[in-house]
Amino acid sequence: MKPVPLRRLVLILLAFTALGMAASCAPRQAAPAADPPGQTAVDPVFREFYGLLGGKELLGPALAPAFEQDGRRCQYTTAVLLCFDPLARDIDRFSLAPLGEGLELPSAPADSLAAAFPEGIPVYPAFTELYERLQGERFAGRPLTAARINYLHGRVEQHFENAGFYLSLDRTEAGLLAYGAHACGEKCGSAPDDRMETVRLQGGSELEQPFAAALLESGAWRAFGQPLTQPYLAWDGYLEQIYENAALAAQPGQPESLSLRPLPALLLDLPETSLIPAEAQRGMVFVPVEGELGLLVPEVFDQYIEQNGGAGLSGPPVTPLWQLDSSLFRQCFTGYCLEYDHTAPRVEQVRMLSLGPAYLQAAGLDPSLITRHVYTPEMVEILLSEERGRVPPGETQRIEVQVQRRVDGLPLADVKTVLRVTLPGGEERAYALAPTGEDGRAAITLPGLELPVGSLIGYEACLSAPPAGPVCASDGYMIWE
């Protein structure tokens, strides 16, 4: 659908608004019964404006009746807040309220943003058509963030002053985030439209990601894991951002030309490497490193590299393949290390080694640059407490788990943990806790245990699938009268 020219749009809207305002001046009758959730009628003042911007298909249904605010008439839909100002000049009477500004989006330091986008934050190419459909800055507003990957939901997001855009990575058509439902909240008393993606800053989307477009273009967005930091200017003047498995860098103003920091050489005690002449070996690919000399790379690694940005991003191999144990093999390249585990499920047999947390620890960054989602033993701690240190036989026990950052005690929300209880004799029982709340806490009430007095009960709480090794804490209590 092509965007309606602005002048024509305004003329149409003003004509229909006059009719709508006239109708609204007629004597009012008793209010009808409340509409079912999601079925509130669009106010007559907004019907043409609503339709011309995309109607229910794009903006979602009206969530509540129109209301007066600061001399304007406004109404929430799932995606936006429509507003009409009768005292404004013709072209400015209709607008979308700046709901994006109310999200208080965390941002990278100003010097980092200027280095990443010296000419201003760009509209992500996949959102261009939708942005133009909303008349660009006129109704969508200016970009507040660059494109960000929400790893939890597998989608790209970009926030603007008046609307939020998203694109699921398994689809080709962009849509709008539920800004209206998020801002209106319980006041609207209406269920959000299932087609709209909720506004929740998680899964990496709470961070600026100047390299997101390049990662999506190269296909490597999953391979490097989630970002662990905001982007920042490194010691050499490059724009840098640490991810779970690598550190990305680029010259200022060129985030699309990303490269990887040589973390394997910086962080690991690598085996001695001797380059060899080209040779053929089953299941292996010869990769030149210096002239006609090079190293053999497993075909599965070579395929993985091609699918995730190519050799131009990984750099040449810096070690031969070596064996860590009976099932695990590793080979390092300039920018990252790959591991192969033939006992893992097929889709997980090849994976990147998580080097980001170690580089983050060595970098000594300002804590404000570090995301709350760095789940490693060095970055996160678990605190445990039980309701009673001694519990009579058969009575329940309440265990509370608290997850927080080590550096500043900041609570971590939306973190899943597993509690394993060990009984006398070695029997183990596992319980999955609900995600932690905003205070970083989650709790569970364990069923009573009919055990002899004096029995010791051990328990251990661990984060569910952390990116770099287990994060656990343990404690215990006694069965006692």
N, C-alpha and C positions, 0 to 999 in steps of 0.2 A: 504493500500500500504506500503510495507516494504521499509525502507530507503536504498538507494544505498550505498554500501561500499565506503568509502572515496577514497581509492586508485584507485578503478575502475572508480569512478566518474571523478577524475582528468584526468586519461588517456583518457577517452572518450571525455572530454571537450577539451583537448589539441589537439586531432586529428581533431575535427571539427572546432576548432578555427583557425588552420592552413589553412583550406580550406576557412573559412570565411574571414581571413585576405588577402588571395590571391585574393579572389573575390573583396575585397574592393580596391585593388591596380589597378584594371582594369580602362581604361579611363571612365570618368564619363560623362553621358549624362545630358540633362536638367532635372531639378527636376520635378517629376510629380506633379499634382495638389494635394493640401493638402487632406489628408484622412479625412473622417468625424470623429467627436468626438468619441473617444473610439476605432477607427479602425487603429491607427498607427501601422505599422508593427514592429515586434520585430527585432532588428538589427541581421544580420547573426552571428556576434560574440557571441551573447547570446542565439541563438535559442536552442541549446542542453542543456545549463545550465538552461535556463528558463523551458524547458520541464521536465528535470530531477527533478527540485525542485517542480513541480506541475503544471506548465503552467498557462494558463488563469484561470482554475478552482480554483486554490489556490492563485496565485499572482495577478490575475486580468489582464486586457489588458495593452499593452504599452500605455503610455499617450502622449509621444512626441518622436521625433527622438533622437537617441543617440547623445551624445556630449562629447567633450574632457574636462577633468578637472584634473589639477595637474598631467599630464602625463598619466592619465587613461582614458579609454573609459567607459562611464556610460549611463544608460537609466532608466527612471522612468517607473514602472508599478504602478497600483493602490496601491499595498501593500508594495512595496520595491523599492530600488534603486540598480539595477544591476551594477556591476563595473568589468572591466577587466584591469589588469596592466601587459603589455607585458614585463616589466623589472623585475617583481617579480619572485621568484623561483617557480617551477612548481605548487606546492601545494597551493600557495597563489595568483595565477594569478586571479582567480575568487573569488569574495566576494560580500557581501551585505553591503552597506554603513551604518554607525551607525546613522540612522535617529532618533532612540529613544533618543539618547543623546541630540538631538536638541529640544526635547519637553520641556526641563526645568521642569521636573516633581517635584512638591513639595514633600518633604520627611519629615518624622518624625526626631526628634533629633537622632544623631548617637548612643547615649547610649540606647535609646529606641529600635532602630533597632537591636543593638547587643544583647539586652536582649530578644527580640522576636525570633531572628534567630541567635544564637551563632555560628552555623556551616554554615552560609551563607543563602541567600534567596532561598527557595525551589521553584521548578517548581510545579505549581498546578497540582494535579494528572490528572485532565481532559484534561490537555494540554500536557501530556507526549508524547503521540503518535505523535502529530503534531510537537513537539519540536525535537523528534528523526527523523522525516521525513525531517526536515531542518538541519540534522546533528548536532543538539545541539548547543554548543558554536561556532562551525565552521561557521555556517551561521546565525542562529537566534541570537547568541550572549549570553552574560550572563544576568540573570534577573536583571532588574533595580528596580523592585517593586515586592512585593508579590501579590497574587491574590487580586483584589479589586472588590467589588460589585458596579455596576453602577445602582443605584436604579431608576433613571429616565428612563432608557431603559431596565431594567430587564435583565441584563446580567453580567457575570463575565469577568473581563479584567486582563491581566497581560502584563506588558511592558518589553521588552528585548532591548538589544543594537541596534539590526538591524530590528526587527519586533515586532508587537504588536498582542497579541492573544485575542480572545473573544469567549465566549460561551453564547448564549441566554439560559436563564434558563428554557425555554420550549422546548429545543432541546438537542440533544446528540452529535452533531458534531461541533467541534471547527473550527473557521476560523481566518482570519487575518484582523486586523484593517487597515484602509487606510492610512498607513504611507506615501506612495509615493504621493498620491493625496494631502495630508496635506502639505508635504514639498514642492512640486512643485507649488501648488497654481495656480494662474492665469497664470503663465508662460507656463503651459502645454496647456492651452486653450482647455481642454478636460473634459467632464463630468465624475464624478466618477462612478465606477461600482456600480450599485444598490445593488449587493450582499455583498459589503464590508461595514462594519460599520465605520462610520466617527470617527475621533480622536477628541474627545472633552471631556475635563476634567470637568465633572459635575455630579450631582446626587450622590455625595459621592465618586466618583472615583478619585477626586483630593487629597484624603487622603490615607495614609497607613492604611491598615486594617488587622492587624495580626490575628484577630479573624474571618476573613471572611470564611476560610475553615471550621472552627468548626460550625459557624452559618449555613452554607450551608448544612453541614452534618446532623445537628440536625433539619433542617427545620425551624429554628427560624429567618431566615434572614429578613423577612418582619416585624415580630412582634415588634422588638426593635426599628424600625425606622432607620433613617440615623445617621451616626456618626457625632457628633458635634465638636470633637477635633481630633488632631493627638494622637496616643498612646504616653504615657509618663510613667516615673517611679514615682510611688506614694510614699508617706511618709514611707510606710512599705516595700518598695523594690519590690512590685508587679508591673507588667506591667498593666496599666489601660487605658481605653478609654471610654469616655462618649458618649452614644447614646441618641436619643430623649427620650426614655422611660426607660432606665436603664443604669447602669455603669458596664462595663465588666472588669474583672480582671483575672490575671493568674500569676503563678510563672514564673520568667524568664526562657526562653527556652522551655516553655510548653504552648504555646497559644492554643493548641487543648484542654487543660484541663481547660476551662474557667469556672469562677464562677461569681456570681453577687454580687455587693455591696448591703448591706441592706438599700437601700434608703428610703423605707417606714418608718422605725424606725428612720432614721436620719432626715427626712424632714417633716413628717406629725404628726399632733396631733391625734394619733390613739385612737379609742374607747377602753374602758376597755374590757379585754378578759378573760373569764373563760372557761377552757376546760371542756368538757362534756364526759360522757361514750358513748360508741358506741350505735347508735340508727338508725333505718330505717326511712327515710322520703322521700316521693315521690319527684322526681326531684332533690334529693340531694345525695351526696356521703360522707360517713364518712371517714375522713383522720386522722389517729393516729398522735399525736404530741409528747406526753410524755407517754410512756408505753401504757396503754389501754385507756388513755384519748386523746381527739382530738377535731376536729371541723368539722362541716358540710360544704361542698363545693357544689355549684350548679353543676349539671351534665354538663351544657354548659361550665363552667369554667374548669372542670376536662378534658373535651375533648379538649379544647383550649390548656391547658397546655401540654397534651400528644402530640399534633400536633406541639408544639413549644419548643422542647427540653426536655420535661418531668419534673417530680417533682424534679429530681436531679438538675435541673437548677433553677427552680422557688423557691425551698425550700418549707417547710411546710407553711400552713396558719398561720398568726400571728394575725388575727382578724376574727370575725364572719362576715357574710354578713350583711351589713346595708344599709338602704334606704336613699338616698340623697334628692330625690323629688318624685313626683308622678310616674315617669317613669324610674328613674335612681337608680341603685344599685351598691355597691362597696364592694370588699373584697380584703384585702392585704395579700401578701405572703412575704417570706423573701426578695426576690429580686425585686419584682414589685407588682403593684396593678392592678386588673382587674375591669372593669366596664361593666354593662349590661344595655342596653337601649332598652326596648321592642318596642319603637316607631320608632327606626332606621331601615333602610333596613336590611334584614336578614344577609347579609355578614358583616354588620358593627355593629351588636348588641353587640358583645363582643369586647372589645378593651382594650389596656393597657393605663393606666394613664401616661401622659407625665411628668416624674419626672426629666429627664435629664437636662433641662434648669435651674431648681432651684438648682440642685447639682453643675452645672457648675458655677453658680453665687457664690455659697458658697465656691467653691474650690479655687478661687483666682488664676487661672492659668495665665501663661504668655500669653498675647494676640496673640503671634505668633503661639500658639498651637491651637487656636480656628478657626474653619472653618468660611468662609464667609457666610455659609448657616444656621446660627442660627437665625431663624425668630421668635423672641418673643419680647414683648414690652420692656423687659429689655436689649435686645441685638441689636435691630434694631429700627431705627427711619425713619419716612417719612417726607420730607420737601415739602411744596406745594408753588406754585407761579402762579399767573394769569397774563396774558398779560396786562390787564387794571383793575383797581379797580372799575371803573364806565364804563358801556357799554350802548350805546344808544339802544332803542328798535329795535329789528329785526337784530342787528348785532352779528356776531360770537364772541366767547370768547375762547382764548387758555389757557389751564391749563397744567402746567408741574408738574410732580411728580418725586421726587428724593428719592431713597432708599439707606441708608448707615448704616454702623455699628456705634453704639453709642460710643464704646470704642476708636475708632481712626478715625472715619469719612471715612473709606474705602468704596467706592461705591460698590454696589451689582448688578452684571449683571444677566440677565436671570430671573428676578423676575417679576411675573405677578401681576397686581393690578386691582382693580375694582373701578370705580369712580361713586358715587351715588350723583345725583343732586336733591335737594329738592326745589320745586317751592312754591310760596305763595299758601296757601290752603292745603298744605301737599302732593301734588302729587310728586312722586319720579320717577326718571329716572336713569337707570343703564347703564354704558358704560364699556366694557372690554378694557383695554389698551394693546398695544403690550408689550412684555417683555422689561425690561429695558436694555439699551445698556451697553457697557463697562464703561461708566461714571456714571452708576446707574440711568440714567434719561429716562423717557418716557413722551410723551405729547399727547394731544388730542385737537382737535378744536371742540367746542360745537356749535351746530346750533343756529341761532339767535332766540330770544324769544320776541314775540310781547306782552309785558306786560306793565302796566302803569309805568310811571316814579316814582321812589322811591321804587319799588319792591326790596326786598332782596332775593338773590339767595344763598342758602347754598349748600356746596358740601363737601363730605367726600371720601377720598381715603383709601382703605384697601388692605392688601395683600390677595391674593387668597389662601384660605385654609392653613393658617399657622399651624404648628404642635401643638402649645400650646397657644391657645387663640388669639383673634383678635389683629392685629397691624394696627392702623388707625391714620389718621390725618384729621382735618377738617378746613375749612375756608369759606369765602363767598365774594360776590361782589354785587354791586347795579346796577339796571337799572336806567340810568340817561342820560339826554341830554348833 
